[in-house]
Amino acid sequence: TELKITNAQASAWNAFADAMRANGAVTDTLVKVYLHAGQAFGNSKQYPLATSALDKALAIDPNNIDALLLKSDLSLKQGNPAASVAALNQAIARNKATGKTIPESWYQASVARSYEAKLPSTYETARQWVTAYPTQQHWRDAINIYRNMSGVDRAGLIDIFRLARVTKSLTGESDYLAASDTFTARGFPGEAIALLDEGAAAKSISLSSVTFARP
């Protein structure tokens, strides 16, 4: 729930927490005060102040989920996708370590942000995403992310398309055409034909389409 406090109140709370912390009073209450201050500063777009408050909260409780999620959002607003993804992935790791369910939206946000910034963490987060939520669409998205980022050659594409075939994540003519052409070019025409037959049986493609017509 968004807390409605002014910047002046947030500054006062932040200063009070700093004083208490300087005197050795490091408690969960201080974490909450810093969180409220960070949220208030963030709502008024005082991003450096917000980040500072959240960093103080995390210095006390490094795995505080609320602080990590707020810092992730603030980092993104400040044009720092790497910091945003790092905070979000830490929240994911923390929930995983404590056995809590990780919302799909966390994975999706991390994958989207890291992919946009072309961060190496994209691959691992995408793998975790499809492991936790293994739908056909998610597999297709994860496989396409790998294809687009890795620059894999045609030989490597065979394994990618075989994975897509196993996970039934090929969709429509363009996917089936790319996969069948790759199999054929690498000397596996039988696999290409079997793939197209599967696509037709699943009604994902029509073999009578001009796309698959052969002279």
N, C-alpha and C positions, 0 to 999 in steps of 0.2 A: 504494500500500500504506500502510495506516495505521501510523504510527510510535508505538510504545508508550513514551512517556517521561512523567515526572511534571511537574507544574507548576514545581517547583523546578528541575528540569533545564532546562525550557524557559526559565525566567527567567534562568538562568545563561547559556545559549546566547545569548539575546537581548541580555543585557548585554555579553557578549564581542563579539558582532557590532557592537554600538553603539560599543564602544571601538575596534575595528579600523577601523570606518568613520570615526570621528572623527580617526584618525591617517592617513587617506587610503588605507587598504587596501580599495578598492572592487573586489570580485571576484565571480565567479560563485559562489564558495564561500559568500560572505556571503548571497547570495540564497537558497541552499539552507538555510543556518542559519535565516534568518528564516522560510522556508517551513515548516521542521520545527517551529519555535517556534509559528508561527501555527496549524498543524494541531493541535499539542498543546493549546494554549490553547482552540481551538475545540472539541475533543473534551470538554474539561471545562467547557464553556459559559462560559469567560472571554472573552466576545466582544469587549469593548473592547481587551483585550490582544492577542487574535488579529488584530483588524483593524489595530491599530497595527503589528504585526510584518509583516503582509502589505503594508501601505502602504510600509514601509521597503524590502521586497523590490521592490516596483513602482517605487519611486523610483530604484533602481539599474537595473532592467530593466523598463521600462513595459509591455512586451508579453509578459511571462512568462505562458504559458498556464496553468500550474499555479496561480500566484498569483491570476490573474484568476478562474479557476473556483472556487477556495476563497473568494475575497472575495465572489463572487456568491452562493454558498451561505450564507455567514455573514451577508451583508446581508439575505437573505430571512428567516433565523432571527431577525434583530433587527427585523423588521417594516419594512424599508426596500426595497420592491420596485423603486423607481426606481434605487437604487444597484446592486441585484442585476442588473437588466436592463442597466444601463450596462456593468458589468464583463463580463457574458456576451456582449454585443454587441461589445465590444472584442476578446474572444477569437475571436469569429466573424470579425471583420474581419481580425484578424491571420492566421488560418489561410487566409482567402481571399487575402490579399496574398502569402502564401508558396506558394500553389498546393496547399495541403493540403486533403484532404476534410474537410468540416465534418459532424460527426455529426448525424443528424436530431434526436436528443434535445436538442441545443443549441438548434436552431430551435424545437422544440416547447416547451421550457422558457421561452425568451424570449417567445414569443407568448403562452403561457398567463399568465405573470407580468405582462407589460405589458397584456394584455387585462383581467386582473383589476383592475389599478390604473388602467385607462383612460388609459394613456400614449400620446402621439402616435406613439411609435416602433413601436407595434403594426402599423400599416399597412405600413411599410417592411420590418419583419422578416417579416411574413406573406407579402409579395411575394417576398422572398428564399427563404422556405421552399418555396413552391409552384414557384419557378423551379428549385430544386435537387432537389425531390422532388415532381414534378407528378402525383400520383395523384388519382383522382376524389374520394376522401374528403378529401384535403388542400385541393383546390380548393373543395369544399363548405364546409369549416371556415373557410377564408380569406374566402370570399364572405359567409358568415353573420356573421363577425366585423365585416366592413366594414358590412354592413347594420345590425347592432346598434349599432355605435359612431358611425356617421356621421349617423344621423338623416335619411338621404336621403328625398326626397319620392317620390311615385308616378312622376313623370316620370323621375326618376333611376333608379328601380327597373327600368325597361325595359332600360337598359344592363346592369344587374347580372344580370337574368334572361337576357339574351342571352349574356352571358359564361358563365353557368352552363350554358346550352344548348350552347354551343360546346365547353365542357370536359366535357360529359356528367356534370355533378356534381349534377343534380337527382335527388332520391331520394324515392320514395314519393308518396302522394296529396297531402300538405300542400304539398310543394314545387311539384308540377305545378299544383295548384289556385291557389296564390298567383301563379305565373307566368302562367298562362292568364288569370286574372281581371285581372291588371295589363295584359296585352296588349289584352284586350277593352275595358277601361275607357279605354284611351288611343287606341282607334280602330284596333287591329290584330287584328281577329277571325281573319283568315286565318292569321296567325302563331300565334295561340292554338290553332287547330284543328291546324295542322301539329305544334305542340309536343306536343299530347295524342296524336296519332297516333304520334309517335316514342316517347313514353312507353309506349304500349300495345305497340308493336313490340318494345321492349326488355324487356317484361314488368315494368316498374316500376309500372305502374298497370293497372287494368281499366276500360275505358270503360263497362262494364255496371254499375259500382259506382254506388250512390246518390249518391256525392260528385259525380259528373260528369253526373248526369242533369239534363236541362233540360226545362222544361215545353213 
